[in-house]
Every structure is written in structure tokens, then in C-alpha cells.
Amino acid sequence: MAGSEAAWQAANMGVQVVIHEMRPKVETFAHRTGHLAEMVCSNSFRSDDDEQNAVGLLHWEMRAANGLIMAMADRHRLPAGSALAVDRDPFAESVTAALTAHPNICVEYGEITRLPDSGHWIIATGPLTSEGLGAAIAAETGQDALAFFDAIAPIVYADSIDMDVAWRQSRYDKGDTEEERTAYLNCPMTRDEYEAFIDALLAADKTEFHEGETAGYFDGCLPIEVMAERGRETLRHGPMKPVGLTNPHQPDVKPWAVVQLRRDNALGTLYNIVGFQTKMKYGAQTDVFKMIPGLRDARFARLGGIHRNTFLNSPTLLDAQMRLRTRPHLRFAGQITGVEGYVESAAMGLLAGRMAAAEILGQPLSPPPQDSAMGALIHHITGGAEAKTFQPMNVNLGLFRPVDGLKGGRRGRKDRYKAYTDRAKAAWTDWLSATALDARAAE
């Protein structure tokens, strides 16, 4: 995501770009193709509400900056209520086609295993930095890269879901169209079914980490077993919460818990189980997930899994231009910088691409204003966060400077969020206008 967006932005500023992609020559645990910007963990970009949600605001800023990732996501959008979900394979194919067709971009396939000594480079290796390059980064920074474990959720064939049990409905009927209001499939559980499911989940065989692996989990993508271990009610108040849903098969019976599935492709033939990232072994997954009402005869297009992600202690290692302090010809972007999520990763690629191109053109850019979503995020990872406790972070309004004169409390929350997003949009628009003038001057 980050490398694709960085290349697009730099090329559109008139800079010649070479993308180095190791796939498909060198494969990873999670990827299936050699396409650029392949999505692996989910097909969701999360909320698209740009007035009340920080990630929706980030969507808005990327669209305003002619972002490739958002343009292709919009082109291949799937119904998902108020969220932005995409048809992942056509999305990646379109990103790849746009980049390879750009006159200022070429793609070279092969693995980079060392840090280049000269030139202008952006290292955007995503969550699965290869062993060779990871070792080179660790050697240069003088410390091991930080790490955490990330998990992916299973995908089910739609025709194997029992629709006499499941029903179509987005939570609270969110969405502007009937298709959006029925974007999710819902599988209800009684209290006894939920308790039996939790018992099986806790007892299932799970992937064990190798000796010496001490990385923690990213809280935004916890395996369901880890959530269950934190308390038997945790899942029922998390991804399995029954609120905002009414079962048309039994409208007078309130489900104790609900498992939701979201459409994973435009054909509607695949659905992923929302929030069901897992580290269970494959055999255990099929046994446990078939306990979910409506999934007794489910067939799985992909089972879940877990992998180790690496990221830098960016507050210590990177400057405000996202350059490695010890070797400023190297920039980093994406999840390796300590942001979490497809959108956040692509956003950092957008900034890295623009900053690198502007430097090459002799018109260095100032960092974006801290009141914008991108500015708040880059400020956090390059100096705002506490280095000793630095962990991957999604964009959120807690990263923004307070807006003066706003009252707290739940009643004022809507107005407060709107004040943050209005201020951010104005700041981002002003920055884009100023940097566009810089780019034209450089030409």
C-alpha cells in the first residue's frame, strides 16, 4: 500500500520512479499473488465517515491529494454499511495496472537484501519485511526492530452459509441504499451456543511461538482466542456483540451473541468472518467455526493465520521528513514506521513520495500541519509518541491537538468531532495548495 502510493505521488510530480517488488519471485506467508497493494488481513478500509471518524477523515485527505489507493478503493467498493470495503483482487489488479502504465514508473521484480548506499529510496516493505532486508535494517539502526504478532481472519464460500439461519443486515441498518443496509450476514447464537463456542475456542489447538519470540499483539487486531482469554464476555461485547440487529427468522428473540460476515468480493461468492482473526491450527479452526449457527456446513476459501510483523522505533530513528537519521537518503513509509492499517500505511506512503520527490526537485516540503489527520499521524510516529513505549497506532482523534472552547460529554461529542474534522480539512487544503505551488516552481 505505502510503496504503491509513494510511487504514484512522486511520479505525478515529474520524478522517475523504480518500484522494487520481490513477489512473486519471493513469496510470503500471507500473499497469494504478485500484484502490488495486495490486501491480506481484511478487505476493509474501515469507516468512510469524514465528519465523525478519524480514518474517514484520512480517506478524505487522501482523495483530496489524488491518492491512487483511495481512487482504486472507490472504484472497487463493496456494500459494507458506513464502512469502505473493497473487492480485493480487482483492487490490487487496478493499482498494479495504473502504476505499470504510468510513463514515469517502472517495476523491477526481485528481492532487495541490503540498504542502498546512495540515491533516493523509500523502504515500504509492509508488515512482512524479508529476513535479509530486516537484518540489514537492524544492523544499521543498532537495535533490533520492534515486533508484534498480527492475525488474519478466515473467508467462507457464500453458498455454504445456511440462510435459513443467517440473515442480511448491517448493524443499525446503516447505509444509504438497500444493498448497503444488507451488506452483512449475521449468524445468531443463544447463550448456551455462545458458552459452548467459548469453551471450544479456549480448548482448541493453537499455533505456538518459537522460543525467544516475545513480541506482543496489536490490540486492534487481536486473535479471538486472546480476546476470549481476557474474559468469557469479551467477544460478546466485541466482534460478536448483538446490538443493532434483529433476526427476521425469530424477531421476538434477542440473540445472546451474533457473528457477522462481510462480503469479500463483488460477485458475493466470498464472505470473511468479521473480527475473527485467529491463531488456531487449521484443523481446529474448521471444527470450532462450524459450531457457529449457519456455518455448520461452511466451506473455507481461506483459513486464518498469524504472522510476525516488524516495525521501527520511529520516534527515535526517523526525522520529520520520514528519513533515517543516520542515512537520510533512506525514507521509510507504511506499517514498518509504526502505523497500523491499510489506510494509515498508504497515507504515510503518500507523504513519503511527495517529500522525496520535492527534495529531488530542489523544493523540500514542510511536514503537513499537525491539525490534519496526516499531520497528526506523522507527528506521532516521528516524535510525538513516547519512544520507550512506542507501539503500532491507528489514526484516531486522540492524536489531534484539542480544539479550544469545546464542551465534553456524550451530548457534545458529535459537534466536537465535527470541529476536529472541519479544522483538519481546512489545514490539509491549505497545505496542499502551498505544496502544489512549490511543485510548479520546481518544474
Secondary structure as the mmCIF struct_conf table of DSSP 4:
data_model
#
loop_
_struct_conf.conf_type_id
_struct_conf.id
_struct_conf.beg_label_comp_id
_struct_conf.beg_label_asym_id
_struct_conf.beg_label_seq_id
_struct_conf.end_label_comp_id
_struct_conf.end_label_asym_id
_struct_conf.end_label_seq_id
HELX_RH_AL_P HELX_RH_AL_P1 ALA A 2 ASN A 12
TURN_TY1_P TURN_TY1_P1 MET A 13 GLY A 14
STRN STRN1 VAL A 17 GLU A 21
TURN_TY1_P TURN_TY1_P2 ARG A 23 LYS A 25
BEND BEND1 VAL A 26 VAL A 26
BEND BEND2 PHE A 29 ALA A 30
BEND BEND3 THR A 33 GLY A 34
TURN_TY1_P TURN_TY1_P3 LEU A 36 ALA A 37
BEND BEND4 CYS A 41 CYS A 41
BEND BEND5 ASN A 43 ASN A 43
STRN STRN2 SER A 44 SER A 47
TURN_TY1_P TURN_TY1_P4 ASP A 50 GLN A 52
HELX_RH_AL_P HELX_RH_AL_P2 ALA A 54 ALA A 64
TURN_TY1_P TURN_TY1_P5 ALA A 65 ASN A 66
HELX_RH_AL_P HELX_RH_AL_P3 LEU A 68 ARG A 75
TURN_TY1_P TURN_TY1_P6 HIS A 76 HIS A 76
STRN STRN3 ARG A 77 LEU A 78
TURN_TY1_P TURN_TY1_P7 GLY A 81 SER A 82
STRN STRN4 ALA A 83 VAL A 86
HELX_RH_AL_P HELX_RH_AL_P4 ARG A 88 ALA A 101
TURN_TY1_P TURN_TY1_P8 PRO A 103 ASN A 104
STRN STRN5 ILE A 105 TYR A 109
BEND BEND6 GLY A 110 GLY A 110
BEND BEND7 ARG A 114 ARG A 114
BEND BEND8 ASP A 117 GLY A 119
STRN STRN6 TRP A 121 ILE A 123
TURN_TY1_P TURN_TY1_P9 GLY A 126 PRO A 127
HELX_RH_AL_P HELX_RH_AL_P5 GLU A 131 THR A 141
TURN_TY1_P TURN_TY1_P10 GLY A 142 GLY A 142
BEND BEND9 GLN A 143 GLN A 143
HELX_LH_PP_P HELX_LH_PP_P1 ASP A 144 ALA A 145
STRN STRN7 LEU A 146 ILE A 152
STRN STRN8 ILE A 155 TYR A 157
HELX_RH_3T_P HELX_RH_3T_P1 ALA A 158 SER A 160
BEND BEND10 ILE A 161 ILE A 161
TURN_TY1_P TURN_TY1_P11 MET A 163 VAL A 165
STRN STRN9 TRP A 167 ARG A 168
HELX_RH_3T_P HELX_RH_3T_P2 ARG A 171 ASP A 173
BEND BEND11 GLY A 175 THR A 177
HELX_RH_AL_P HELX_RH_AL_P6 GLU A 178 ARG A 181
TURN_TY1_P TURN_TY1_P12 THR A 182 THR A 182
STRN STRN10 TYR A 184 MET A 189
HELX_RH_AL_P HELX_RH_AL_P7 ARG A 191 ALA A 203
BEND BEND12 ALA A 204 ALA A 204
STRN STRN11 LYS A 206 LYS A 206
HELX_LH_PP_P HELX_LH_PP_P2 THR A 207 HIS A 210
TURN_TY1_P TURN_TY1_P13 GLU A 211 GLY A 212
STRN STRN12 GLY A 216 TYR A 217
HELX_RH_3T_P HELX_RH_3T_P3 ASP A 219 CYS A 221
HELX_RH_AL_P HELX_RH_AL_P8 ILE A 224 GLU A 229
TURN_TY1_P TURN_TY1_P14 ARG A 230 ARG A 230
TURN_TY1_P TURN_TY1_P15 ARG A 232 THR A 234
HELX_RH_3T_P HELX_RH_3T_P4 LEU A 235 HIS A 237
TURN_TY1_P TURN_TY1_P16 GLY A 238 MET A 240
TURN_TY1_P TURN_TY1_P17 VAL A 243 GLY A 244
TURN_TY1_P TURN_TY1_P18 PRO A 248 HIS A 249
BEND BEND13 GLN A 250 GLN A 250
TURN_TY1_P TURN_TY1_P19 PRO A 251 ASP A 252
BEND BEND14 VAL A 253 VAL A 253
BEND BEND15 TRP A 256 TRP A 256
STRN STRN13 ALA A 257 ARG A 263
BEND BEND16 ASN A 265 ASN A 265
TURN_TY1_P TURN_TY1_P20 ALA A 266 LEU A 267
BEND BEND17 GLY A 268 GLY A 268
STRN STRN14 LEU A 270 ILE A 273
TURN_TY1_P TURN_TY1_P21 VAL A 274 GLY A 275
STRN STRN15 MET A 280 MET A 280
HELX_RH_AL_P HELX_RH_AL_P9 TYR A 282 PHE A 289
TURN_TY1_P TURN_TY1_P22 LYS A 290 MET A 291
BEND BEND18 ILE A 292 ILE A 292
TURN_TY1_P TURN_TY1_P23 PRO A 293 GLY A 294
TURN_TY1_P TURN_TY1_P24 ARG A 296 ASP A 297
STRN STRN16 PHE A 300 ARG A 302
STRN STRN17 GLY A 305 PHE A 311
HELX_RH_AL_P HELX_RH_AL_P10 SER A 314 LEU A 317
STRN STRN18 LEU A 318 LEU A 318
TURN_TY1_P TURN_TY1_P25 ALA A 320 GLN A 321
BEND BEND19 MET A 322 MET A 322
STRN STRN19 ARG A 323 LEU A 324
TURN_TY1_P TURN_TY1_P26 ARG A 325 THR A 326
STRN STRN20 ARG A 327 PHE A 332
HELX_RH_3T_P HELX_RH_3T_P5 GLY A 334 THR A 337
TURN_TY1_P TURN_TY1_P27 GLY A 338 GLY A 338
STRN STRN21 VAL A 339 VAL A 339
BEND BEND20 GLY A 341 GLY A 341
HELX_RH_AL_P HELX_RH_AL_P11 TYR A 342 ILE A 360
TURN_TY1_P TURN_TY1_P28 LEU A 361 GLY A 362
HELX_LH_PP_P HELX_LH_PP_P3 PRO A 364 PRO A 369
TURN_TY1_P TURN_TY1_P29 GLN A 370 ASP A 371
BEND BEND21 SER A 372 SER A 372
HELX_RH_AL_P HELX_RH_AL_P12 ALA A 373 HIS A 379
HELX_RH_PI_P HELX_RH_PI_P1 HIS A 380 GLY A 384
BEND BEND22 ALA A 385 ALA A 385
HELX_RH_3T_P HELX_RH_3T_P6 ALA A 387 THR A 389
STRN STRN22 MET A 393 MET A 393
HELX_RH_3T_P HELX_RH_3T_P7 LEU A 397 LEU A 399
BEND BEND23 PHE A 400 PHE A 400
HELX_LH_PP_P HELX_LH_PP_P4 ARG A 401 VAL A 403
TURN_TY1_P TURN_TY1_P30 ASP A 404 GLY A 405
BEND BEND24 GLY A 409 ARG A 410
TURN_TY1_P TURN_TY1_P31 ARG A 411 GLY A 412
HELX_RH_AL_P HELX_RH_AL_P13 ARG A 413 ALA A 442
#
